[in-house]
Every structure is written in C-alpha cells, then in structure tokens.
C-alpha cells in the first residue's frame, strides 16, 4: 500500500474539517453505509482516512483513493 503524501493529507484536512457533513457516494467495503447516507467528519488521520460518524450509527472511515463522498455542508 502506498501512503498519501503529507501535502495530500493536509489538503484533505483543509477540505474536510471537523463538523463537515458528507454523503456516501460509494464505499468499497461490505460493512459500508449505503449510498446517500449522511455523516459528520470527526477528523482526517495521517494516512488520509476521513473518519466520519454516520447517521446510521456506523463510524467507518472513508479510505483515500478507494471511497467516494461529497460535501453536503462545510463546517466553515
């Protein structure tokens, strides 16, 4: 597995600050919330995983380069 650069991690942290509301478009995981599920960003870790508290109770993170979400409401 190739880890994202520090620049990518920092860009994602700016783009997805804590409190940003996102929607699942696609997640490559059998335990993923279904497309359309909303959630609130908790943080972005050092390998660019966007950790989200989903409205269905899940807290599965969005994996950089694998999963797709869209911003519904920015926290700024």
mmJSON file of the N, C-alpha and C atoms, coordinates in Angstrom:
{"data_MODEL":{"atom_site":{
"group_PDB":["ATOM","ATOM","ATOM","ATOM","ATOM","ATOM","ATOM","ATOM","ATOM","ATOM","ATOM","ATOM","ATOM","ATOM","ATOM","ATOM","ATOM","ATOM","ATOM","ATOM","ATOM","ATOM","ATOM","ATOM","ATOM","ATOM","ATOM","ATOM","ATOM","ATOM","ATOM","ATOM","ATOM","ATOM","ATOM","ATOM","ATOM","ATOM","ATOM","ATOM","ATOM","ATOM","ATOM","ATOM","ATOM","ATOM","ATOM","ATOM","ATOM","ATOM","ATOM","ATOM","ATOM","ATOM","ATOM","ATOM","ATOM","ATOM","ATOM","ATOM","ATOM","ATOM","ATOM","ATOM","ATOM","ATOM","ATOM","ATOM","ATOM","ATOM","ATOM","ATOM","ATOM","ATOM","ATOM","ATOM","ATOM","ATOM","ATOM","ATOM","ATOM","ATOM","ATOM","ATOM","ATOM","ATOM","ATOM","ATOM","ATOM","ATOM","ATOM","ATOM","ATOM","ATOM","ATOM","ATOM","ATOM","ATOM","ATOM","ATOM","ATOM","ATOM","ATOM","ATOM","ATOM","ATOM","ATOM","ATOM","ATOM","ATOM","ATOM","ATOM","ATOM","ATOM","ATOM","ATOM","ATOM","ATOM","ATOM","ATOM","ATOM","ATOM","ATOM","ATOM","ATOM","ATOM","ATOM","ATOM","ATOM","ATOM","ATOM","ATOM","ATOM","ATOM","ATOM","ATOM","ATOM","ATOM","ATOM","ATOM","ATOM","ATOM","ATOM","ATOM","ATOM","ATOM","ATOM","ATOM","ATOM","ATOM","ATOM","ATOM","ATOM","ATOM","ATOM","ATOM","ATOM","ATOM","ATOM","ATOM","ATOM","ATOM","ATOM","ATOM","ATOM","ATOM","ATOM","ATOM","ATOM","ATOM","ATOM","ATOM","ATOM","ATOM","ATOM","ATOM","ATOM","ATOM","ATOM","ATOM","ATOM","ATOM","ATOM","ATOM","ATOM","ATOM","ATOM","ATOM","ATOM","ATOM","ATOM","ATOM","ATOM","ATOM","ATOM","ATOM","ATOM","ATOM","ATOM","ATOM","ATOM","ATOM","ATOM","ATOM","ATOM","ATOM","ATOM","ATOM","ATOM","ATOM","ATOM","ATOM","ATOM","ATOM","ATOM","ATOM","ATOM","ATOM","ATOM","ATOM","ATOM","ATOM","ATOM","ATOM","ATOM","ATOM","ATOM","ATOM"],
"id":[1,2,3,4,5,6,7,8,9,10,11,12,13,14,15,16,17,18,19,20,21,22,23,24,25,26,27,28,29,30,31,32,33,34,35,36,37,38,39,40,41,42,43,44,45,46,47,48,49,50,51,52,53,54,55,56,57,58,59,60,61,62,63,64,65,66,67,68,69,70,71,72,73,74,75,76,77,78,79,80,81,82,83,84,85,86,87,88,89,90,91,92,93,94,95,96,97,98,99,100,101,102,103,104,105,106,107,108,109,110,111,112,113,114,115,116,117,118,119,120,121,122,123,124,125,126,127,128,129,130,131,132,133,134,135,136,137,138,139,140,141,142,143,144,145,146,147,148,149,150,151,152,153,154,155,156,157,158,159,160,161,162,163,164,165,166,167,168,169,170,171,172,173,174,175,176,177,178,179,180,181,182,183,184,185,186,187,188,189,190,191,192,193,194,195,196,197,198,199,200,201,202,203,204,205,206,207,208,209,210,211,212,213,214,215,216,217,218,219,220,221,222,223,224,225,226,227,228],
"type_symbol":["N","C","C","N","C","C","N","C","C","N","C","C","N","C","C","N","C","C","N","C","C","N","C","C","N","C","C","N","C","C","N","C","C","N","C","C","N","C","C","N","C","C","N","C","C","N","C","C","N","C","C","N","C","C","N","C","C","N","C","C","N","C","C","N","C","C","N","C","C","N","C","C","N","C","C","N","C","C","N","C","C","N","C","C","N","C","C","N","C","C","N","C","C","N","C","C","N","C","C","N","C","C","N","C","C","N","C","C","N","C","C","N","C","C","N","C","C","N","C","C","N","C","C","N","C","C","N","C","C","N","C","C","N","C","C","N","C","C","N","C","C","N","C","C","N","C","C","N","C","C","N","C","C","N","C","C","N","C","C","N","C","C","N","C","C","N","C","C","N","C","C","N","C","C","N","C","C","N","C","C","N","C","C","N","C","C","N","C","C","N","C","C","N","C","C","N","C","C","N","C","C","N","C","C","N","C","C","N","C","C","N","C","C","N","C","C","N","C","C","N","C","C","N","C","C","N","C","C"],
"label_atom_id":["N","CA","C","N","CA","C","N","CA","C","N","CA","C","N","CA","C","N","CA","C","N","CA","C","N","CA","C","N","CA","C","N","CA","C","N","CA","C","N","CA","C","N","CA","C","N","CA","C","N","CA","C","N","CA","C","N","CA","C","N","CA","C","N","CA","C","N","CA","C","N","CA","C","N","CA","C","N","CA","C","N","CA","C","N","CA","C","N","CA","C","N","CA","C","N","CA","C","N","CA","C","N","CA","C","N","CA","C","N","CA","C","N","CA","C","N","CA","C","N","CA","C","N","CA","C","N","CA","C","N","CA","C","N","CA","C","N","CA","C","N","CA","C","N","CA","C","N","CA","C","N","CA","C","N","CA","C","N","CA","C","N","CA","C","N","CA","C","N","CA","C","N","CA","C","N","CA","C","N","CA","C","N","CA","C","N","CA","C","N","CA","C","N","CA","C","N","CA","C","N","CA","C","N","CA","C","N","CA","C","N","CA","C","N","CA","C","N","CA","C","N","CA","C","N","CA","C","N","CA","C","N","CA","C","N","CA","C","N","CA","C","N","CA","C","N","CA","C","N","CA","C","N","CA","C","N","CA","C","N","CA","C","N","CA","C"],
"label_alt_id":[null,null,null,null,null,null,null,null,null,null,null,null,null,null,null,null,null,null,null,null,null,null,null,null,null,null,null,null,null,null,null,null,null,null,null,null,null,null,null,null,null,null,null,null,null,null,null,null,null,null,null,null,null,null,null,null,null,null,null,null,null,null,null,null,null,null,null,null,null,null,null,null,null,null,null,null,null,null,null,null,null,null,null,null,null,null,null,null,null,null,null,null,null,null,null,null,null,null,null,null,null,null,null,null,null,null,null,null,null,null,null,null,null,null,null,null,null,null,null,null,null,null,null,null,null,null,null,null,null,null,null,null,null,null,null,null,null,null,null,null,null,null,null,null,null,null,null,null,null,null,null,null,null,null,null,null,null,null,null,null,null,null,null,null,null,null,null,null,null,null,null,null,null,null,null,null,null,null,null,null,null,null,null,null,null,null,null,null,null,null,null,null,null,null,null,null,null,null,null,null,null,null,null,null,null,null,null,null,null,null,null,null,null,null,null,null,null,null,null,null,null,null,null,null,null,null,null,null],
"label_comp_id":["UNK","UNK","UNK","UNK","UNK","UNK","UNK","UNK","UNK","UNK","UNK","UNK","UNK","UNK","UNK","UNK","UNK","UNK","UNK","UNK","UNK","UNK","UNK","UNK","UNK","UNK","UNK","UNK","UNK","UNK","UNK","UNK","UNK","UNK","UNK","UNK","UNK","UNK","UNK","UNK","UNK","UNK","UNK","UNK","UNK","UNK","UNK","UNK","UNK","UNK","UNK","UNK","UNK","UNK","UNK","UNK","UNK","UNK","UNK","UNK","UNK","UNK","UNK","UNK","UNK","UNK","UNK","UNK","UNK","UNK","UNK","UNK","UNK","UNK","UNK","UNK","UNK","UNK","UNK","UNK","UNK","UNK","UNK","UNK","UNK","UNK","UNK","UNK","UNK","UNK","UNK","UNK","UNK","UNK","UNK","UNK","UNK","UNK","UNK","UNK","UNK","UNK","UNK","UNK","UNK","UNK","UNK","UNK","UNK","UNK","UNK","UNK","UNK","UNK","UNK","UNK","UNK","UNK","UNK","UNK","UNK","UNK","UNK","UNK","UNK","UNK","UNK","UNK","UNK","UNK","UNK","UNK","UNK","UNK","UNK","UNK","UNK","UNK","UNK","UNK","UNK","UNK","UNK","UNK","UNK","UNK","UNK","UNK","UNK","UNK","UNK","UNK","UNK","UNK","UNK","UNK","UNK","UNK","UNK","UNK","UNK","UNK","UNK","UNK","UNK","UNK","UNK","UNK","UNK","UNK","UNK","UNK","UNK","UNK","UNK","UNK","UNK","UNK","UNK","UNK","UNK","UNK","UNK","UNK","UNK","UNK","UNK","UNK","UNK","UNK","UNK","UNK","UNK","UNK","UNK","UNK","UNK","UNK","UNK","UNK","UNK","UNK","UNK","UNK","UNK","UNK","UNK","UNK","UNK","UNK","UNK","UNK","UNK","UNK","UNK","UNK","UNK","UNK","UNK","UNK","UNK","UNK","UNK","UNK","UNK","UNK","UNK","UNK"],
"label_asym_id":["A","A","A","A","A","A","A","A","A","A","A","A","A","A","A","A","A","A","A","A","A","A","A","A","A","A","A","A","A","A","A","A","A","A","A","A","A","A","A","A","A","A","A","A","A","A","A","A","A","A","A","A","A","A","A","A","A","A","A","A","A","A","A","A","A","A","A","A","A","A","A","A","A","A","A","A","A","A","A","A","A","A","A","A","A","A","A","A","A","A","A","A","A","A","A","A","A","A","A","A","A","A","A","A","A","A","A","A","A","A","A","A","A","A","A","A","A","A","A","A","A","A","A","A","A","A","A","A","A","A","A","A","A","A","A","A","A","A","A","A","A","A","A","A","A","A","A","A","A","A","A","A","A","A","A","A","A","A","A","A","A","A","A","A","A","A","A","A","A","A","A","A","A","A","A","A","A","A","A","A","A","A","A","A","A","A","A","A","A","A","A","A","A","A","A","A","A","A","A","A","A","A","A","A","A","A","A","A","A","A","A","A","A","A","A","A","A","A","A","A","A","A","A","A","A","A","A","A"],
"label_entity_id":["1","1","1","1","1","1","1","1","1","1","1","1","1","1","1","1","1","1","1","1","1","1","1","1","1","1","1","1","1","1","1","1","1","1","1","1","1","1","1","1","1","1","1","1","1","1","1","1","1","1","1","1","1","1","1","1","1","1","1","1","1","1","1","1","1","1","1","1","1","1","1","1","1","1","1","1","1","1","1","1","1","1","1","1","1","1","1","1","1","1","1","1","1","1","1","1","1","1","1","1","1","1","1","1","1","1","1","1","1","1","1","1","1","1","1","1","1","1","1","1","1","1","1","1","1","1","1","1","1","1","1","1","1","1","1","1","1","1","1","1","1","1","1","1","1","1","1","1","1","1","1","1","1","1","1","1","1","1","1","1","1","1","1","1","1","1","1","1","1","1","1","1","1","1","1","1","1","1","1","1","1","1","1","1","1","1","1","1","1","1","1","1","1","1","1","1","1","1","1","1","1","1","1","1","1","1","1","1","1","1","1","1","1","1","1","1","1","1","1","1","1","1","1","1","1","1","1","1"],
"label_seq_id":[1,1,1,2,2,2,3,3,3,4,4,4,5,5,5,6,6,6,7,7,7,8,8,8,9,9,9,10,10,10,11,11,11,12,12,12,13,13,13,14,14,14,15,15,15,16,16,16,17,17,17,18,18,18,19,19,19,20,20,20,21,21,21,22,22,22,23,23,23,24,24,24,25,25,25,26,26,26,27,27,27,28,28,28,29,29,29,30,30,30,31,31,31,32,32,32,33,33,33,34,34,34,35,35,35,36,36,36,37,37,37,38,38,38,39,39,39,40,40,40,41,41,41,42,42,42,43,43,43,44,44,44,45,45,45,46,46,46,47,47,47,48,48,48,49,49,49,50,50,50,51,51,51,52,52,52,53,53,53,54,54,54,55,55,55,56,56,56,57,57,57,58,58,58,59,59,59,60,60,60,61,61,61,62,62,62,63,63,63,64,64,64,65,65,65,66,66,66,67,67,67,68,68,68,69,69,69,70,70,70,71,71,71,72,72,72,73,73,73,74,74,74,75,75,75,76,76,76],
"pdbx_PDB_ins_code":[null,null,null,null,null,null,null,null,null,null,null,null,null,null,null,null,null,null,null,null,null,null,null,null,null,null,null,null,null,null,null,null,null,null,null,null,null,null,null,null,null,null,null,null,null,null,null,null,null,null,null,null,null,null,null,null,null,null,null,null,null,null,null,null,null,null,null,null,null,null,null,null,null,null,null,null,null,null,null,null,null,null,null,null,null,null,null,null,null,null,null,null,null,null,null,null,null,null,null,null,null,null,null,null,null,null,null,null,null,null,null,null,null,null,null,null,null,null,null,null,null,null,null,null,null,null,null,null,null,null,null,null,null,null,null,null,null,null,null,null,null,null,null,null,null,null,null,null,null,null,null,null,null,null,null,null,null,null,null,null,null,null,null,null,null,null,null,null,null,null,null,null,null,null,null,null,null,null,null,null,null,null,null,null,null,null,null,null,null,null,null,null,null,null,null,null,null,null,null,null,null,null,null,null,null,null,null,null,null,null,null,null,null,null,null,null,null,null,null,null,null,null,null,null,null,null,null,null],
"Cartn_x":[0.841,0.0,0.884,0.585,1.319,0.556,1.248,0.615,0.601,-0.463,-0.525,0.524,0.911,1.916,1.345,2.241,1.835,0.989,1.31,0.545,-0.903,-1.109,-2.467,-3.221,-2.562,-3.199,-3.612,-2.726,-3.037,-4.166,-4.19,-5.268,-6.604,-6.638,-7.884,-8.324,-7.375,-7.728,-8.351,-7.875,-8.486,-9.861,-9.984,-11.227,-12.331,-11.929,-12.881,-12.626,-12.765,-12.543,-13.628,-13.309,-14.269,-15.598,-16.69,-18.016,-18.603,-17.768,-18.27,-19.241,-20.369,-21.357,-21.082,-20.948,-20.677,-21.741,-21.821,-22.759,-21.976,-22.293,-21.658,-22.094,-21.123,-21.4,-21.115,-19.92,-19.531,-18.449,-18.604,-17.555,-17.289,-16.026,-15.612,-15.43,-16.531,-16.496,-17.876,-17.918,-19.212,-19.977,-19.296,-19.951,-20.276,-20.072,-20.265,-21.73,-21.978,-23.342,-23.757,-25.041,-25.484,-25.297,-25.17,-25.077,-26.229,-25.903,-26.897,-26.888,-26.206,-26.124,-25.29,-25.778,-25.07,-24.279,-23.225,-22.433,-21.636,-21.052,-20.275,-18.817,-17.928,-16.496,-16.022,-15.265,-14.648,-13.208,-12.455,-11.084,-10.531,-9.387,-8.63,-7.321,-7.017,-5.802,-4.568,-3.432,-2.159,-2.039,-2.949,-2.931,-4.113,-4.684,-5.733,-7.084,-7.313,-8.641,-9.504,-10.682,-11.621,-12.556,-12.422,-13.235,-14.557,-15.65,-16.988,-17.902,-18.739,-19.822,-21.068,-21.465,-22.598,-23.906,-24.957,-26.265,-26.893,-26.41,-26.942,-26.215,-25.289,-24.578,-23.189,-22.869,-21.548,-20.511,-19.257,-18.175,-17.051,-17.398,-16.425,-15.819,-14.493,-13.801,-13.796,-13.673,-13.549,-12.075,-11.74,-10.349,-9.94,-8.833,-8.319,-8.031,-8.526,-8.279,-9.211,-10.037,-10.962,-12.415,-12.733,-14.115,-14.406,-15.688,-16.092,-17.228,-17.091,-18.153,-18.275,-19.325,-19.459,-19.787,-19.327,-19.608,-21.023,-21.807,-23.172,-23.177,-22.418,-22.349,-20.971,-20.253,-18.938,-19.086,-18.156,-18.244,-17.838,-17.315,-16.855,-17.971],
"Cartn_y":[-1.182,0.0,1.243,2.147,3.411,4.453,5.067,6.078,7.428,8.22,9.543,10.474,11.45,12.424,13.324,13.974,14.92,16.041,16.454,17.51,17.083,15.839,15.328,15.284,14.797,14.723,16.121,17.089,18.459,19.059,18.774,19.277,18.698,17.395,16.774,17.341,17.634,18.234,19.615,20.359,21.676,21.51,20.541,20.337,19.702,18.839,18.113,18.368,19.623,19.893,19.239,19.087,18.533,19.275,18.504,19.095,19.164,18.911,18.917,17.755,18.016,16.969,16.416,15.078,14.417,13.364,12.959,11.939,10.835,9.577,8.453,8.437,8.377,8.123,6.652,6.195,4.789,4.476,3.344,2.854,1.4,1.051,-0.287,-1.163,-1.434,-2.211,-2.825,-4.101,-4.763,-4.237,-3.564,-3.015,-1.523,-0.997,0.432,0.827,2.061,2.58,2.695,2.584,2.657,4.049,4.121,5.419,6.321,7.596,8.564,8.8,7.929,8.101,9.337,10.151,11.35,11.079,11.858,11.744,13.005,13.096,14.263,13.869,14.621,14.348,14.58,13.594,13.719,14.215,13.622,14.057,13.304,13.79,13.11,12.665,11.362,10.854,10.987,10.481,10.65,9.851,8.914,8.188,8.601,9.768,10.416,9.708,8.908,8.347,9.425,9.642,10.62,9.866,10.129,9.441,10.18,9.419,10.003,9.269,10.016,9.438,9.492,8.327,8.243,8.278,8.795,8.922,7.576,6.496,5.173,4.533,5.268,4.777,4.226,3.99,3.483,4.593,4.192,5.173,4.738,4.011,3.543,4.727,4.727,5.817,5.665,6.8,6.834,6.696,5.63,5.363,6.18,6.905,7.716,6.838,7.267,6.545,5.377,5.017,3.891,4.324,5.142,5.518,6.921,7.17,8.46,9.038,10.32,11.035,12.412,13.11,14.503,15.344,16.582,17.501,18.038,17.915,18.432,19.809,19.944,21.215,21.328,22.37,22.595,23.175,22.86,23.337,24.79,25.399,26.795,27.773],
"Cartn_z":[0.0,0.0,0.0,-0.903,-0.963,-0.151,0.784,1.623,0.911,1.118,0.503,1.095,0.307,0.751,1.848,2.543,3.585,2.992,1.769,1.104,0.882,0.48,0.269,1.591,2.637,3.958,4.411,4.269,4.689,3.855,2.552,1.691,2.13,2.436,2.897,4.243,5.108,6.403,6.231,5.235,4.952,4.305,3.412,2.669,3.521,4.487,5.321,6.808,7.267,8.69,9.544,10.813,11.761,11.654,11.615,11.539,10.145,9.108,7.737,7.551,6.911,6.633,5.236,5.155,3.884,3.6,2.335,1.891,1.187,1.485,0.808,-0.658,-1.556,-2.966,-3.236,-2.805,-2.942,-1.921,-1.239,-0.35,-0.707,-0.816,-1.206,0.036,0.732,1.966,2.189,2.513,2.705,3.917,4.827,6.022,5.879,4.682,4.451,4.541,4.983,4.923,3.458,3.171,1.773,1.179,-0.163,-0.816,-0.37,-0.186,0.259,1.757,2.522,3.968,4.291,5.213,5.643,6.914,7.094,8.304,8.549,9.736,10.146,10.335,9.7,9.79,11.217,11.739,13.061,12.926,11.97,11.693,10.491,9.995,8.939,9.568,9.451,10.097,9.198,9.662,8.968,7.677,7.411,6.139,5.26,5.564,4.767,4.833,5.871,6.081,6.713,6.127,6.667,7.613,8.904,9.907,10.065,9.927,9.882,10.867,11.543,12.349,11.47,10.961,10.049,10.808,10.166,10.814,11.145,10.537,10.863,12.042,12.669,13.843,13.548,12.305,11.92,12.056,12.211,12.225,11.293,10.24,9.262,8.517,8.394,7.722,6.211,5.534,4.074,3.718,2.976,2.621,1.399,1.524,0.436,-0.78,-1.949,-3.182,-3.443,-2.47,-2.609,-2.544,-1.576,-1.309,-1.843,-2.097,-2.652,-1.815,-1.476,-0.778,-1.398,-1.02,-1.447,-0.228,-0.258,0.829,0.671,1.736,1.76,2.403,3.491,4.212,4.845,4.475,5.05,6.441,7.315,8.705,8.847,7.812,7.896,7.706],
"occupancy":[1.0,1.0,1.0,1.0,1.0,1.0,1.0,1.0,1.0,1.0,1.0,1.0,1.0,1.0,1.0,1.0,1.0,1.0,1.0,1.0,1.0,1.0,1.0,1.0,1.0,1.0,1.0,1.0,1.0,1.0,1.0,1.0,1.0,1.0,1.0,1.0,1.0,1.0,1.0,1.0,1.0,1.0,1.0,1.0,1.0,1.0,1.0,1.0,1.0,1.0,1.0,1.0,1.0,1.0,1.0,1.0,1.0,1.0,1.0,1.0,1.0,1.0,1.0,1.0,1.0,1.0,1.0,1.0,1.0,1.0,1.0,1.0,1.0,1.0,1.0,1.0,1.0,1.0,1.0,1.0,1.0,1.0,1.0,1.0,1.0,1.0,1.0,1.0,1.0,1.0,1.0,1.0,1.0,1.0,1.0,1.0,1.0,1.0,1.0,1.0,1.0,1.0,1.0,1.0,1.0,1.0,1.0,1.0,1.0,1.0,1.0,1.0,1.0,1.0,1.0,1.0,1.0,1.0,1.0,1.0,1.0,1.0,1.0,1.0,1.0,1.0,1.0,1.0,1.0,1.0,1.0,1.0,1.0,1.0,1.0,1.0,1.0,1.0,1.0,1.0,1.0,1.0,1.0,1.0,1.0,1.0,1.0,1.0,1.0,1.0,1.0,1.0,1.0,1.0,1.0,1.0,1.0,1.0,1.0,1.0,1.0,1.0,1.0,1.0,1.0,1.0,1.0,1.0,1.0,1.0,1.0,1.0,1.0,1.0,1.0,1.0,1.0,1.0,1.0,1.0,1.0,1.0,1.0,1.0,1.0,1.0,1.0,1.0,1.0,1.0,1.0,1.0,1.0,1.0,1.0,1.0,1.0,1.0,1.0,1.0,1.0,1.0,1.0,1.0,1.0,1.0,1.0,1.0,1.0,1.0,1.0,1.0,1.0,1.0,1.0,1.0,1.0,1.0,1.0,1.0,1.0,1.0,1.0,1.0,1.0,1.0,1.0,1.0],
"B_iso_or_equiv":[0.0,0.0,0.0,0.0,0.0,0.0,0.0,0.0,0.0,0.0,0.0,0.0,0.0,0.0,0.0,0.0,0.0,0.0,0.0,0.0,0.0,0.0,0.0,0.0,0.0,0.0,0.0,0.0,0.0,0.0,0.0,0.0,0.0,0.0,0.0,0.0,0.0,0.0,0.0,0.0,0.0,0.0,0.0,0.0,0.0,0.0,0.0,0.0,0.0,0.0,0.0,0.0,0.0,0.0,0.0,0.0,0.0,0.0,0.0,0.0,0.0,0.0,0.0,0.0,0.0,0.0,0.0,0.0,0.0,0.0,0.0,0.0,0.0,0.0,0.0,0.0,0.0,0.0,0.0,0.0,0.0,0.0,0.0,0.0,0.0,0.0,0.0,0.0,0.0,0.0,0.0,0.0,0.0,0.0,0.0,0.0,0.0,0.0,0.0,0.0,0.0,0.0,0.0,0.0,0.0,0.0,0.0,0.0,0.0,0.0,0.0,0.0,0.0,0.0,0.0,0.0,0.0,0.0,0.0,0.0,0.0,0.0,0.0,0.0,0.0,0.0,0.0,0.0,0.0,0.0,0.0,0.0,0.0,0.0,0.0,0.0,0.0,0.0,0.0,0.0,0.0,0.0,0.0,0.0,0.0,0.0,0.0,0.0,0.0,0.0,0.0,0.0,0.0,0.0,0.0,0.0,0.0,0.0,0.0,0.0,0.0,0.0,0.0,0.0,0.0,0.0,0.0,0.0,0.0,0.0,0.0,0.0,0.0,0.0,0.0,0.0,0.0,0.0,0.0,0.0,0.0,0.0,0.0,0.0,0.0,0.0,0.0,0.0,0.0,0.0,0.0,0.0,0.0,0.0,0.0,0.0,0.0,0.0,0.0,0.0,0.0,0.0,0.0,0.0,0.0,0.0,0.0,0.0,0.0,0.0,0.0,0.0,0.0,0.0,0.0,0.0,0.0,0.0,0.0,0.0,0.0,0.0,0.0,0.0,0.0,0.0,0.0,0.0],
"pdbx_formal_charge":[null,null,null,null,null,null,null,null,null,null,null,null,null,null,null,null,null,null,null,null,null,null,null,null,null,null,null,null,null,null,null,null,null,null,null,null,null,null,null,null,null,null,null,null,null,null,null,null,null,null,null,null,null,null,null,null,null,null,null,null,null,null,null,null,null,null,null,null,null,null,null,null,null,null,null,null,null,null,null,null,null,null,null,null,null,null,null,null,null,null,null,null,null,null,null,null,null,null,null,null,null,null,null,null,null,null,null,null,null,null,null,null,null,null,null,null,null,null,null,null,null,null,null,null,null,null,null,null,null,null,null,null,null,null,null,null,null,null,null,null,null,null,null,null,null,null,null,null,null,null,null,null,null,null,null,null,null,null,null,null,null,null,null,null,null,null,null,null,null,null,null,null,null,null,null,null,null,null,null,null,null,null,null,null,null,null,null,null,null,null,null,null,null,null,null,null,null,null,null,null,null,null,null,null,null,null,null,null,null,null,null,null,null,null,null,null,null,null,null,null,null,null,null,null,null,null,null,null],
"auth_seq_id":[1,1,1,2,2,2,3,3,3,4,4,4,5,5,5,6,6,6,7,7,7,8,8,8,9,9,9,10,10,10,11,11,11,12,12,12,13,13,13,14,14,14,15,15,15,16,16,16,17,17,17,18,18,18,19,19,19,20,20,20,21,21,21,22,22,22,23,23,23,24,24,24,25,25,25,26,26,26,27,27,27,28,28,28,29,29,29,30,30,30,31,31,31,32,32,32,33,33,33,34,34,34,35,35,35,36,36,36,37,37,37,38,38,38,39,39,39,40,40,40,41,41,41,42,42,42,43,43,43,44,44,44,45,45,45,46,46,46,47,47,47,48,48,48,49,49,49,50,50,50,51,51,51,52,52,52,53,53,53,54,54,54,55,55,55,56,56,56,57,57,57,58,58,58,59,59,59,60,60,60,61,61,61,62,62,62,63,63,63,64,64,64,65,65,65,66,66,66,67,67,67,68,68,68,69,69,69,70,70,70,71,71,71,72,72,72,73,73,73,74,74,74,75,75,75,76,76,76],
"auth_comp_id":["UNK","UNK","UNK","UNK","UNK","UNK","UNK","UNK","UNK","UNK","UNK","UNK","UNK","UNK","UNK","UNK","UNK","UNK","UNK","UNK","UNK","UNK","UNK","UNK","UNK","UNK","UNK","UNK","UNK","UNK","UNK","UNK","UNK","UNK","UNK","UNK","UNK","UNK","UNK","UNK","UNK","UNK","UNK","UNK","UNK","UNK","UNK","UNK","UNK","UNK","UNK","UNK","UNK","UNK","UNK","UNK","UNK","UNK","UNK","UNK","UNK","UNK","UNK","UNK","UNK","UNK","UNK","UNK","UNK","UNK","UNK","UNK","UNK","UNK","UNK","UNK","UNK","UNK","UNK","UNK","UNK","UNK","UNK","UNK","UNK","UNK","UNK","UNK","UNK","UNK","UNK","UNK","UNK","UNK","UNK","UNK","UNK","UNK","UNK","UNK","UNK","UNK","UNK","UNK","UNK","UNK","UNK","UNK","UNK","UNK","UNK","UNK","UNK","UNK","UNK","UNK","UNK","UNK","UNK","UNK","UNK","UNK","UNK","UNK","UNK","UNK","UNK","UNK","UNK","UNK","UNK","UNK","UNK","UNK","UNK","UNK","UNK","UNK","UNK","UNK","UNK","UNK","UNK","UNK","UNK","UNK","UNK","UNK","UNK","UNK","UNK","UNK","UNK","UNK","UNK","UNK","UNK","UNK","UNK","UNK","UNK","UNK","UNK","UNK","UNK","UNK","UNK","UNK","UNK","UNK","UNK","UNK","UNK","UNK","UNK","UNK","UNK","UNK","UNK","UNK","UNK","UNK","UNK","UNK","UNK","UNK","UNK","UNK","UNK","UNK","UNK","UNK","UNK","UNK","UNK","UNK","UNK","UNK","UNK","UNK","UNK","UNK","UNK","UNK","UNK","UNK","UNK","UNK","UNK","UNK","UNK","UNK","UNK","UNK","UNK","UNK","UNK","UNK","UNK","UNK","UNK","UNK","UNK","UNK","UNK","UNK","UNK","UNK"],
"auth_asym_id":["A","A","A","A","A","A","A","A","A","A","A","A","A","A","A","A","A","A","A","A","A","A","A","A","A","A","A","A","A","A","A","A","A","A","A","A","A","A","A","A","A","A","A","A","A","A","A","A","A","A","A","A","A","A","A","A","A","A","A","A","A","A","A","A","A","A","A","A","A","A","A","A","A","A","A","A","A","A","A","A","A","A","A","A","A","A","A","A","A","A","A","A","A","A","A","A","A","A","A","A","A","A","A","A","A","A","A","A","A","A","A","A","A","A","A","A","A","A","A","A","A","A","A","A","A","A","A","A","A","A","A","A","A","A","A","A","A","A","A","A","A","A","A","A","A","A","A","A","A","A","A","A","A","A","A","A","A","A","A","A","A","A","A","A","A","A","A","A","A","A","A","A","A","A","A","A","A","A","A","A","A","A","A","A","A","A","A","A","A","A","A","A","A","A","A","A","A","A","A","A","A","A","A","A","A","A","A","A","A","A","A","A","A","A","A","A","A","A","A","A","A","A","A","A","A","A","A","A"],
"auth_atom_id":["N","CA","C","N","CA","C","N","CA","C","N","CA","C","N","CA","C","N","CA","C","N","CA","C","N","CA","C","N","CA","C","N","CA","C","N","CA","C","N","CA","C","N","CA","C","N","CA","C","N","CA","C","N","CA","C","N","CA","C","N","CA","C","N","CA","C","N","CA","C","N","CA","C","N","CA","C","N","CA","C","N","CA","C","N","CA","C","N","CA","C","N","CA","C","N","CA","C","N","CA","C","N","CA","C","N","CA","C","N","CA","C","N","CA","C","N","CA","C","N","CA","C","N","CA","C","N","CA","C","N","CA","C","N","CA","C","N","CA","C","N","CA","C","N","CA","C","N","CA","C","N","CA","C","N","CA","C","N","CA","C","N","CA","C","N","CA","C","N","CA","C","N","CA","C","N","CA","C","N","CA","C","N","CA","C","N","CA","C","N","CA","C","N","CA","C","N","CA","C","N","CA","C","N","CA","C","N","CA","C","N","CA","C","N","CA","C","N","CA","C","N","CA","C","N","CA","C","N","CA","C","N","CA","C","N","CA","C","N","CA","C","N","CA","C","N","CA","C","N","CA","C","N","CA","C","N","CA","C","N","CA","C","N","CA","C"],
"pdbx_PDB_model_num":[1,1,1,1,1,1,1,1,1,1,1,1,1,1,1,1,1,1,1,1,1,1,1,1,1,1,1,1,1,1,1,1,1,1,1,1,1,1,1,1,1,1,1,1,1,1,1,1,1,1,1,1,1,1,1,1,1,1,1,1,1,1,1,1,1,1,1,1,1,1,1,1,1,1,1,1,1,1,1,1,1,1,1,1,1,1,1,1,1,1,1,1,1,1,1,1,1,1,1,1,1,1,1,1,1,1,1,1,1,1,1,1,1,1,1,1,1,1,1,1,1,1,1,1,1,1,1,1,1,1,1,1,1,1,1,1,1,1,1,1,1,1,1,1,1,1,1,1,1,1,1,1,1,1,1,1,1,1,1,1,1,1,1,1,1,1,1,1,1,1,1,1,1,1,1,1,1,1,1,1,1,1,1,1,1,1,1,1,1,1,1,1,1,1,1,1,1,1,1,1,1,1,1,1,1,1,1,1,1,1,1,1,1,1,1,1,1,1,1,1,1,1,1,1,1,1,1,1]
}}}
